[in-house]
Amino acid sequence: MKTPLILYGLLILGFIAYQLFFRHPEPRIHEAISILYTSVLFLYIGFLAYRVLKGLKKRQQYK
């Protein structure tokens, strides 16, 4: 579980770096890129939560 969390941290750092240093000069394109990047972040954290819940369910079956 450590590797996916490190990857999520890197994704967040990439988002922060984009917002601070690599802004697109066109505001509409910048907003679209920000929305897409944020959507990927939420999708990934949802996937991680699904994996954790799935793992917890498997552990309860063995008890």
C-alpha angles and dihedrals in degrees: 000000000000096000096055090050091051089050090050090051090051090050090052091048089050090052092050091047091051092050094048106034113012103048115160112237093226108077096209093052090045090054092048092051091047092050092049093047092048090049090054090050093052092045091051094048088049090052090050091050090050091052092049093049091047090052092049091051091053091050092052091052091058095052 
